[in-house]
Amino acid sequence: MNMSAISSSNENEERTAWAARRRAIETDPYKHYRFGKTRKRHWSLFEVLIRLFGRILKCLHLYRRGFRNATNVVINSMQIALPDLPEAFDGYTILHLSDLHLDHITGIEDVICRQIQST
């Protein structure tokens, strides 16, 4: 086994271990302090308020309109002239994504991919 394969294997193991630690931290219902732990009440309250806000919007018949607005992906395209850009990079495309809210709207990633592929 060559050195690059070994370092790649170690890097994958480190990433897997990091992801497991991160998942444990995010799913832990407690905030840990030096001398103990307390429950993360503010997040559960926030989740309740978000659900309540969604129900209010549904009652006011605004939820569907908000959902349409959230799934209306806008693509802005601009060309930038860089005089010092090496010729090897001429024609490159840079994709910048912002305000995705992937955690709240199921299927939004498919909408985004279709929009990007159509341009």
C-alpha positions as CSV (number, residue, x, y, z in Angstrom):
1,M,0.0,0.0,0.0
2,N,1.5,3.4,-1.0
3,M,1.7,6.4,1.3
4,S,-1.1,8.4,-0.5
5,A,-3.5,5.5,0.1
6,I,-2.6,5.3,3.7
7,S,-3.0,9.1,4.2
8,S,-6.3,9.0,2.4
9,S,-7.5,6.1,4.6
10,N,-6.5,8.0,7.7
11,E,-8.2,11.1,6.5
12,N,-11.4,9.1,5.9
13,E,-11.3,7.6,9.3
14,E,-10.7,11.1,10.9
15,R,-13.7,12.5,9.0
16,T,-15.9,9.6,10.0
17,A,-14.9,10.0,13.7
18,W,-15.5,13.8,13.5
19,A,-18.9,13.2,11.9
20,A,-19.8,10.8,14.7
21,R,-18.7,13.3,17.4
22,R,-20.6,16.1,15.7
23,R,-23.8,14.0,15.5
24,A,-23.5,13.1,19.2
25,I,-23.1,16.8,20.1
26,E,-26.1,17.9,18.0
27,T,-28.4,15.2,19.3
28,D,-27.4,15.6,22.9
29,P,-30.3,17.3,24.8
30,Y,-28.0,18.8,27.3
31,K,-25.5,21.7,27.4
32,H,-22.4,20.5,29.2
33,Y,-20.5,22.8,31.5
34,R,-17.4,22.4,33.6
35,F,-19.4,21.5,36.7
36,G,-22.4,19.7,35.3
37,K,-25.0,19.9,32.6
38,T,-28.4,21.6,31.9
39,R,-31.1,20.8,29.5
40,K,-31.3,22.8,26.2
41,R,-34.7,24.2,26.8
42,H,-34.3,27.1,24.5
43,W,-34.2,24.8,21.4
44,S,-37.3,22.9,22.4
45,L,-39.1,26.2,22.9
46,F,-37.8,27.5,19.6
47,E,-39.1,24.4,17.8
48,V,-42.5,24.8,19.4
49,L,-42.7,28.4,18.4
50,I,-41.7,27.5,14.8
51,R,-44.5,24.9,14.6
52,L,-47.0,27.4,16.1
53,F,-46.0,30.0,13.6
54,G,-46.5,27.5,10.8
55,R,-50.0,26.7,12.0
56,I,-50.9,30.4,12.3
57,L,-49.7,30.9,8.7
58,K,-51.8,28.0,7.6
59,C,-54.9,29.4,9.3
60,L,-54.3,32.8,7.6
61,H,-53.8,31.0,4.3
62,L,-50.3,32.5,4.0
63,Y,-48.4,29.2,4.3
64,R,-48.7,28.1,0.7
65,R,-47.7,31.6,-0.5
66,G,-44.6,31.5,1.7
67,F,-43.8,28.0,0.5
68,R,-44.0,29.2,-3.1
69,N,-41.7,32.1,-2.3
70,A,-39.2,29.8,-0.6
71,T,-39.1,27.4,-3.4
72,N,-38.8,30.1,-6.1
73,V,-35.1,29.7,-6.7
74,V,-33.6,32.8,-8.3
75,I,-30.4,32.5,-10.4
76,N,-28.4,35.7,-11.0
77,S,-25.7,35.5,-13.6
78,M,-23.0,38.0,-14.0
79,Q,-19.8,38.2,-16.0
80,I,-16.8,39.7,-14.4
81,A,-13.7,40.8,-16.4
82,L,-10.5,40.2,-14.5
83,P,-7.6,41.5,-16.6
84,D,-4.9,39.6,-14.6
85,L,-6.7,36.2,-14.7
86,P,-4.5,33.5,-16.2
87,E,-5.8,32.3,-19.5
88,A,-6.2,28.7,-18.1
89,F,-9.1,30.0,-16.0
90,D,-10.9,31.8,-18.8
91,G,-14.5,30.6,-19.0
92,Y,-14.7,29.2,-15.5
93,T,-18.0,29.4,-13.7
94,I,-18.3,30.1,-10.0
95,L,-21.4,29.0,-8.2
96,H,-22.4,30.7,-5.0
97,L,-25.4,29.5,-3.0
98,S,-26.9,31.3,-0.1
99,D,-30.0,31.2,2.2
100,L,-30.8,27.6,1.2
101,H,-32.8,26.6,4.3
102,L,-32.4,23.0,3.3
103,D,-33.4,21.8,6.8
104,H,-36.9,23.2,6.6
105,I,-38.1,22.5,3.1
106,T,-38.1,19.0,1.8
107,G,-37.3,18.7,-1.8
108,I,-35.7,22.1,-2.1
109,E,-32.4,20.6,-3.1
110,D,-34.0,19.0,-6.2
111,V,-35.5,22.4,-7.2
112,I,-32.1,24.0,-6.8
113,C,-30.4,21.3,-8.9
114,R,-33.0,21.5,-11.7
115,Q,-32.6,25.3,-11.8
116,I,-28.8,25.1,-12.0
117,Q,-28.9,22.4,-14.7
118,S,-31.3,24.4,-16.8
119,T,-28.9,27.4,-17.0
